[in-house]
Amino acid sequence: MNEPDPAATVAASLDAQVRAADLDRWLSSRLVADDRARADLITLYAFEAELMSIPTRVTQPLLAEMRYTWWAEQLDGVFAGIPRKGHPVLEALTDLVARHALDRAPLDALIEAHIGRVHGEPHDLDAFYVGPMQAAVHVLAGPGHADKVIEAGRVRGLGQVGRAEEARAGRRAANAALKSLPAEGFPAVASAALTRQDEPEPFKRLRLLWATLRGRI
């Protein structure tokens, strides 16, 4: 009997983590044909899932801030190529950062935005949605496309915070910018086409497929 592949086991675990935490982007990641590229995207989303889960585990803002600070400190090791051993998300993220030369700034901004949220500050849509989307596009299509997905990131953010009408109104500008985005990068923005969180999964799958075929959110 063949021994299980540890890397495959970790990848499957991260995939399940993202599916449970963020169905929309997990479904979007199914549109990535290349297994390695899809796993890279899932690694990025698993990092975000870890951050999103903190307020569900601790109720005191100060305790949550301490956990976010821990993650911020762990990024030192991630970007130095020395992750915390035995932590699958940090180890996978370190490998991802090294291979794609990812910028640290969006990850730091995301952590800071989470800290602000636990202290009652408004959603920083750019930090929560635009920066991560830009990083995801970088992973799938390489550098040089960050400006093309700013409006798409904001559309996704508005949809996520319940401002569906504003999200729909922003689609025209978003789609105009997405015309020059390489097709391989589109799965990183496809979730912006989903503005109803309560929509059944089969409808979400169809909407994502249609958005991908057209290259429009």
Secondary structure, 3 states (H helix, E strand, C coil): CCCCCHHHHHHHHHHHHHHHHCHHHHHHHCCCCCHHHHHHHHHHHHHHHHHHHHHHHCCCHHHHHHHHHHHHHHHHHHHHCCCCCCCHHHHHHHHHHHHHCCCCHHHHHHHHHHHHHHCCCCCCHHHHHHHHHHHHHHHHHCCCCHHHHHHHHHHHHHHHCCCHHHHHHCHHHHHHHHCCCCHHHHHHCHHHHCCCCCCCHHHHHHHHHHHHHHCCC
